[in-house]
Amino acid sequence: DAKTTQPNSMESNEEEPVHLPCNHSTISGTDYIHWYRQLPSQGPEYVIHGLTSNVNNRMASLAIAEDRKSSTLILHRATLRDAAVYYCILRIYNQGGKLIFGQGTELSVKP
Amino acid sequence: NAGVTQTPKFRVLKTGQSMTLLCAQDMNHEYMYWYRQDPGMGLRLIHYSVGEGTTAKGEVPDGYNVSRLKKQNFLLGLESAAPSQTSVYFCASQHRGGTYEQYFGPGTRLTVT
């Protein structure tokens, strides 16, 4: 299965933008890029996903490189509630929607 | 809607005992999944199901069995628990189309002594 690489941890200040990077150099043309986050002691929750174009929703933006070998999750104004582990995941086309999680990036937000 | 619920929330087993974890969803989702999460690690897929009566193996299926007799329920069984199966277990469900967003339950914390 295609793999993703993320920094183990990142720090941010409250109310500042956060850019969380992800490398996926072995991505194939039909793999979707998904981001989930996991707050302490909770199950993961969906953040955003995309295929080729940049995507925006109420939680975040996803910027995808032109060659699709990397992507960046953008939180426009970090809040203390955004402190979580963020997972960048490739969803392989036509495999029952299964997700293969990596280690993720632990984001801490300072007041 | 309750979303995805898991029973029980906590359980302690002795080595060799068996148990079944129940996952239920009320969103009429076709796909359901069982994951485990060990301390400091990401989730690993155990088994999954793309419809009633069908199951498939994930990354770490050994030592587990599953059944999907009803669309809304997905059961995870441990026939003979081992200390290596101490973990937090998460269930998730997903609609077949649309955004492919998986909805996760709150988890079951299992300790095998």
Interface residues (C-beta under 8 A of the other chain):
Chain A: Y32 H34 Y36 Q42 G43 P44 E45 Y46 H49 Y87 R91 G96 G97 K98 L99 I100 F101 G102 Q103 G104
Chain B: V4 Y31 Y33 Y35 M41 G42 L43 R44 L45 Y48 V50 A56 G58 E59 F90 A92 Q94 R96 T99 Y100 E101 Q102 Y103 F104 G105 P106 G107
